[in-house]
Amino acid sequence: NSEKDVLNRYEYIQQFKKESKEFGSMKQASEALAIRVALENLARNAGYPDPIRLTWAMETKQIQNLLSKETQVTIDGVTVGLIIEDDGKAELVVFRDDKQLKSIPTKIKKDKAIVELGTYRKIMREQWMRSRKGLEEAMIRGDEFLYAEIKNLFEHPVIVKHVEKLVFISNDNKIGFFHDGNLVDAQGEIHELNENNTLRIAHCVDLHQHSVWSDFQHYCFK
């Protein structure tokens, strides 16, 4: 199963990246290079044009796999459910009948199904942090996304909580929040997009150069 194999390799690289943060700056630098080369090789061999496309495809597959599994378990009258909160973070909620409990009862805490839900929560929280960092790095590099790719990110239940807050700039210099397939500027004016548009995450330098920096500051403060 080549798709599963690519996802497994991607997750392994991300785990390696996470663990490398525990070492000194010199080792982190050498391991960062190894990670970059590994992602480039994996993207090339898996048929993706670059590591960015590989990353977003794998993040989407990962969440789809998790959400396709059982996300609610009931044991001894206690129901534990995995949910995605408004900010995009995964959380476990616990109920006995209609009453919400503050924590999982000790009696069922180590049940295999409950432990699995806890693992899913951890993976989804890691993805929340990883995708936020990835979007920031994409902004700094000036990565361009296809129109369809941005629409796909808005279908992702975790990443959407990040991208809906971002200001984008199109290849024809339209600037705004991505909403219903178009860009909406700080004044609420809609700028239409089409499938031929490419988009990148606007940097504050872009906003300044296009004389809308103060408009978006005002919008945020308001």
C-alpha contacts under 8 A as a table, 3 or more apart, distances in Angstrom:
res1	aa1	res2	aa2	distance
1	N	4	K	5.49
1	N	5	D	6.18
2	S	5	D	4.89
2	S	6	V	6.15
3	E	6	V	5.24
3	E	7	L	6.35
4	K	7	L	5.13
4	K	8	N	6.12
5	D	8	N	5.08
5	D	9	R	6.21
6	V	9	R	5.15
6	V	10	Y	6.09
6	V	42	L	7.42
6	V	46	A	6.93
7	L	10	Y	5.00
7	L	11	E	6.12
7	L	58	M	5.95
7	L	61	K	7.60
7	L	62	Q	7.42
8	N	11	E	5.17
8	N	12	Y	6.15
9	R	12	Y	5.01
9	R	13	I	6.28
9	R	42	L	7.98
10	Y	13	I	5.20
10	Y	14	Q	6.31
10	Y	39	L	7.56
10	Y	42	L	7.82
10	Y	55	T	7.99
10	Y	58	M	7.18
11	E	14	Q	5.05
11	E	15	Q	6.17
12	Y	15	Q	5.12
12	Y	16	F	6.19
13	I	16	F	4.98
13	I	17	K	6.15
13	I	35	I	6.64
13	I	38	A	7.58
13	I	39	L	7.71
14	Q	17	K	4.94
14	Q	18	K	6.20
15	Q	18	K	5.04
15	Q	19	E	6.24
16	F	19	E	5.23
16	F	20	S	6.14
17	K	20	S	5.20
17	K	21	K	7.02
17	K	31	E	7.65
17	K	32	A	7.33
17	K	35	I	6.91
18	K	21	K	5.84
19	E	22	E	5.90
20	S	23	F	5.75
20	S	27	K	7.80
20	S	28	Q	5.89
20	S	31	E	6.88
21	K	24	G	7.76
21	K	28	Q	6.47
23	F	27	K	6.27
23	F	28	Q	6.21
24	G	27	K	5.55
24	G	28	Q	6.07
25	S	28	Q	4.95
25	S	29	A	6.10
26	M	29	A	5.16
26	M	30	S	6.50
27	K	30	S	5.19
27	K	31	E	6.06
28	Q	31	E	5.10
28	Q	32	A	5.91
29	A	32	A	5.07
29	A	33	L	6.46
30	S	33	L	5.23
30	S	34	A	6.42
31	E	34	A	4.87
31	E	35	I	6.08
32	A	35	I	5.04
32	A	36	R	6.18
33	L	36	R	5.11
33	L	37	V	6.23
34	A	37	V	5.22
34	A	38	A	6.03
35	I	38	A	5.01
35	I	39	L	6.14
36	R	39	L	5.26
36	R	40	E	6.19
37	V	40	E	5.07
37	V	41	N	6.14
38	A	41	N	5.17
38	A	42	L	6.05
39	L	42	L	5.01
39	L	43	A	5.94
39	L	51	P	5.71
40	E	43	A	5.18
40	E	44	R	6.17
40	E	50	D	6.58
40	E	51	P	5.47
41	N	44	R	5.16
41	N	45	N	6.10
42	L	45	N	5.21
42	L	46	A	5.91
42	L	51	P	7.87
43	A	46	A	5.17
43	A	47	G	6.15
43	A	48	Y	4.92
43	A	49	P	6.83
43	A	50	D	5.82
43	A	51	P	5.38
43	A	53	R	7.91
43	A	54	L	5.57
44	R	47	G	5.30
44	R	48	Y	5.73
44	R	49	P	6.66
44	R	50	D	6.99
45	N	48	Y	7.66
48	Y	51	P	7.25
48	Y	53	R	6.19
48	Y	54	L	5.81
49	P	53	R	6.75
49	P	54	L	7.93
50	D	53	R	5.67
50	D	54	L	6.55
51	P	54	L	4.87
51	P	55	T	5.95
52	I	55	T	5.09
52	I	56	W	6.46
53	R	56	W	5.48
53	R	57	A	6.10
54	L	57	A	5.20
54	L	58	M	6.04
55	T	58	M	5.24
55	T	59	E	6.09
56	W	59	E	5.07
56	W	60	T	6.14
56	W	153	L	7.78
57	A	60	T	5.23
57	A	61	K	6.25
58	M	61	K	4.97
58	M	62	Q	5.98
59	E	62	Q	5.11
59	E	63	I	6.40
59	E	127	Q	7.27
60	T	63	I	5.39
60	T	64	Q	6.18
60	T	156	H	6.46
61	K	64	Q	5.05
61	K	65	N	6.12
62	Q	65	N	5.24
62	Q	66	L	6.43
63	I	66	L	5.09
63	I	67	L	6.09
63	I	124	M	7.25
63	I	156	H	7.80
64	Q	67	L	5.24
64	Q	68	S	6.05
65	N	68	S	5.27
65	N	69	K	6.90
66	L	69	K	5.58
66	L	120	Y	6.67
67	L	70	E	7.43
67	L	71	T	6.96
70	E	73	V	7.47
71	T	81	G	5.77
71	T	82	L	5.27
71	T	83	I	7.91
71	T	117	L	6.77
72	Q	79	T	6.93
72	Q	80	V	5.69
72	Q	81	G	4.22
72	Q	82	L	6.34
73	V	79	T	5.57
73	V	80	V	5.28
73	V	81	G	6.39
73	V	113	A	6.94
73	V	114	I	7.10
74	T	77	G	6.25
74	T	78	V	5.37
74	T	79	T	4.14
74	T	80	V	6.30
75	I	78	V	5.28
75	I	79	T	6.48
75	I	108	I	7.19
77	G	96	R	6.00
77	G	97	D	6.96
78	V	94	V	7.01
78	V	95	F	5.71
78	V	96	R	4.61
78	V	97	D	7.18
79	T	94	V	5.72
79	T	95	F	5.16
79	T	96	R	6.29
79	T	97	D	7.96
80	V	92	L	6.62
80	V	93	V	5.71
80	V	94	V	4.58
80	V	95	F	6.55
80	V	104	I	7.58
80	V	114	I	7.39
81	G	92	L	5.56
81	G	93	V	5.31
81	G	94	V	6.55
81	G	117	L	7.82
82	L	90	A	6.88
82	L	91	E	5.83
82	L	92	L	4.72
82	L	93	V	6.56
82	L	117	L	6.64
82	L	121	R	6.97
83	I	90	A	5.66
83	I	91	E	5.46
83	I	92	L	6.28
83	I	93	V	7.28
84	I	87	D	7.92
84	I	88	G	5.65
84	I	89	K	5.61
84	I	90	A	4.43
84	I	91	E	6.24
84	I	157	P	7.56
84	I	158	V	7.41
85	E	88	G	5.30
85	E	89	K	5.51
85	E	90	A	6.16
85	E	91	E	6.91
86	D	89	K	7.48
86	D	161	K	7.58
87	D	161	K	5.91
88	G	128	W	6.95
88	G	157	P	6.94
88	G	158	V	4.72
88	G	159	I	7.18
88	G	160	V	7.64
88	G	161	K	5.29
88	G	162	H	7.84
89	K	124	M	7.30
89	K	125	R	5.78
89	K	128	W	6.42
89	K	158	V	6.94
90	A	121	R	5.48
90	A	122	K	7.88
90	A	124	M	6.01
90	A	125	R	5.84
91	E	121	R	6.21
92	L	117	L	7.81
92	L	118	G	7.50
92	L	121	R	7.23
93	V	100	Q	7.51
93	V	101	L	7.78
93	V	103	S	7.99
94	V	100	Q	5.74
94	V	101	L	5.33
94	V	102	K	7.09
94	V	103	S	6.55
94	V	104	I	6.28
95	F	98	D	6.32
95	F	99	K	5.46
95	F	100	Q	4.32
95	F	101	L	5.53
96	R	99	K	5.39
96	R	100	Q	6.45
96	R	101	L	7.00
101	L	104	I	7.30
104	I	108	I	7.21
104	I	109	K	5.94
105	P	108	I	5.89
105	P	109	K	6.07
106	T	109	K	5.02
106	T	110	K	7.68
107	K	110	K	7.57
108	I	111	D	5.33
108	I	114	I	7.44
109	K	114	I	6.32
109	K	115	V	7.16
110	K	114	I	6.66
110	K	115	V	6.08
111	D	114	I	5.31
111	D	115	V	6.18
112	K	115	V	5.12
112	K	116	E	6.19
113	A	116	E	5.09
113	A	117	L	6.40
114	I	117	L	5.12
114	I	118	G	6.37
115	V	118	G	5.03
115	V	119	T	6.32
116	E	119	T	4.97
116	E	120	Y	6.27
117	L	120	Y	5.05
117	L	121	R	6.21
118	G	121	R	5.04
118	G	122	K	6.29
119	T	122	K	5.08
119	T	123	I	6.27
120	Y	123	I	5.12
120	Y	124	M	6.15
121	R	124	M	5.22
121	R	125	R	6.11
122	K	125	R	5.14
122	K	126	E	6.15
123	I	126	E	5.12
123	I	127	Q	6.23
124	M	127	Q	4.95
124	M	128	W	6.21
124	M	158	V	7.78
125	R	128	W	4.94
125	R	129	M	6.43
126	E	129	M	5.22
126	E	130	R	5.96
127	Q	130	R	4.86
127	Q	131	S	5.74
127	Q	158	V	7.82
128	W	131	S	5.43
128	W	132	R	6.26
128	W	158	V	6.19
128	W	159	I	6.73
129	M	132	R	5.27
129	M	133	K	6.33
130	R	133	K	5.20
130	R	134	G	6.02
131	S	134	G	4.81
131	S	135	L	6.07
131	S	159	I	6.45
132	R	135	L	5.27
132	R	136	E	6.37
132	R	159	I	7.63
132	R	162	H	6.55
133	K	136	E	5.12
133	K	137	E	6.25
134	G	137	E	5.11
134	G	138	A	6.12
135	L	138	A	4.93
135	L	139	M	6.24
135	L	201	I	7.95
136	E	139	M	5.13
136	E	140	I	6.39
137	E	140	I	5.06
137	E	141	R	6.18
138	A	141	R	5.19
138	A	142	G	5.90
138	A	143	D	5.19
138	A	201	I	7.27
139	M	142	G	5.05
139	M	143	D	6.50
139	M	200	R	6.94
139	M	201	I	5.02
139	M	202	A	6.60
139	M	203	H	6.31
140	I	143	D	7.95
140	I	203	H	7.25
142	G	200	R	6.28
142	G	201	I	7.13
143	D	200	R	5.90
143	D	201	I	7.73
144	E	198	T	6.17
144	E	199	L	5.44
144	E	200	R	4.72
145	F	149	E	6.11
145	F	150	I	6.60
145	F	198	T	5.49
145	F	199	L	5.14
145	F	200	R	5.97
146	L	149	E	5.13
146	L	150	I	6.63
146	L	195	E	7.89
146	L	196	N	7.81
146	L	197	N	6.70
146	L	198	T	4.64
146	L	199	L	6.39
147	Y	150	I	5.42
147	Y	151	K	6.48
147	Y	194	N	7.31
147	Y	195	E	5.62
147	Y	196	N	6.99
147	Y	197	N	5.65
147	Y	198	T	5.42
147	Y	199	L	6.60
148	A	151	K	5.06
148	A	152	N	6.20
148	A	195	E	6.78
149	E	152	N	5.03
149	E	153	L	6.33
150	I	153	L	5.07
150	I	154	F	6.52
150	I	199	L	7.90
151	K	154	F	5.22
151	K	155	E	6.88
151	K	181	G	7.08
152	N	155	E	5.19
152	N	156	H	6.97
153	L	156	H	5.27
153	L	159	I	6.50
153	L	160	V	6.20
153	L	163	V	7.61
154	F	157	P	7.56
154	F	159	I	7.20
154	F	160	V	4.78
154	F	163	V	7.21
154	F	164	E	7.59
155	E	160	V	6.80
156	H	159	I	5.51
156	H	160	V	5.60
157	P	160	V	5.72
157	P	161	K	7.31
158	V	161	K	5.87
158	V	162	H	7.69
159	I	162	H	5.38
159	I	163	V	6.39
160	V	163	V	5.09
160	V	164	E	5.79
161	K	164	E	5.80
161	K	165	K	7.15
162	H	165	K	5.72
162	H	166	L	6.93
163	V	166	L	5.13
164	E	177	F	6.90
164	E	178	F	6.68
164	E	179	H	7.68
165	K	177	F	7.04
166	L	177	F	6.11
166	L	178	F	7.80
166	L	201	I	6.86
166	L	202	A	7.80
167	V	175	I	6.90
167	V	176	G	5.10
167	V	177	F	4.75
167	V	178	F	7.31
167	V	201	I	6.13
167	V	202	A	5.57
168	F	175	I	5.67
168	F	176	G	5.49
168	F	177	F	6.03
168	F	178	F	6.86
168	F	183	L	7.56
168	F	199	L	6.34
168	F	200	R	5.66
168	F	201	I	4.53
168	F	202	A	4.88
169	I	173	N	5.83
169	I	174	K	5.53
169	I	175	I	4.47
169	I	176	G	6.73
169	I	199	L	5.64
169	I	200	R	5.61
169	I	201	I	6.30
169	I	202	A	5.42
170	S	173	N	5.09
170	S	174	K	5.20
170	S	175	I	6.57
170	S	197	N	6.49
170	S	198	T	5.72
170	S	199	L	4.38
170	S	200	R	6.54
171	N	174	K	7.52
171	N	197	N	6.30
171	N	198	T	5.56
171	N	199	L	6.20
172	D	197	N	7.76
174	K	183	L	7.20
174	K	191	H	6.60
175	I	183	L	6.43
175	I	184	V	7.41
175	I	185	D	6.14
175	I	191	H	7.91
175	I	202	A	7.82
176	G	183	L	4.73
176	G	184	V	4.64
176	G	185	D	4.10
176	G	186	A	6.80
177	F	183	L	5.19
177	F	184	V	5.09
177	F	185	D	6.38
178	F	181	G	6.42
178	F	182	N	5.63
178	F	183	L	4.65
178	F	184	V	6.49
179	H	182	N	5.40
179	H	183	L	5.98
179	H	184	V	6.64
181	G	192	E	7.72
181	G	193	L	6.73
181	G	194	N	7.96
182	N	190	I	6.70
182	N	191	H	5.96
182	N	192	E	4.92
182	N	193	L	5.18
183	L	190	I	5.83
183	L	191	H	5.12
183	L	192	E	6.48
183	L	193	L	7.18
184	V	187	Q	7.85
184	V	188	G	5.53
184	V	189	E	5.49
184	V	190	I	4.57
184	V	191	H	6.13
185	D	188	G	5.26
185	D	189	E	5.48
185	D	190	I	6.68
185	D	191	H	7.66
186	A	189	E	7.44
186	A	215	D	5.94
186	A	216	F	5.46
186	A	219	Y	5.93
187	Q	215	D	7.69
187	Q	219	Y	7.92
193	L	197	N	6.40
194	N	197	N	5.68
202	A	205	V	7.92
202	A	206	D	5.89
202	A	207	L	7.01
203	H	206	D	5.24
203	H	207	L	6.71
204	C	207	L	5.03
204	C	208	H	6.20
204	C	213	W	6.90
205	V	208	H	5.07
205	V	209	Q	6.08
206	D	209	Q	5.11
206	D	210	H	6.19
207	L	210	H	5.29
207	L	211	S	6.11
207	L	212	V	5.12
207	L	213	W	4.55
208	H	211	S	5.03
208	H	212	V	6.10
208	H	213	W	4.81
208	H	214	S	7.96
209	Q	212	V	7.85
210	H	213	W	7.65
211	S	214	S	7.48
212	V	215	D	5.01
212	V	216	F	6.38
213	W	216	F	5.50
213	W	217	Q	6.27
214	S	217	Q	4.91
214	S	218	H	6.00
215	D	218	H	5.18
215	D	219	Y	6.22
216	F	219	Y	4.84
216	F	220	C	6.13
217	Q	220	C	5.17
217	Q	221	F	6.22
218	H	221	F	5.23
218	H	222	K	5.97
219	Y	222	K	5.17
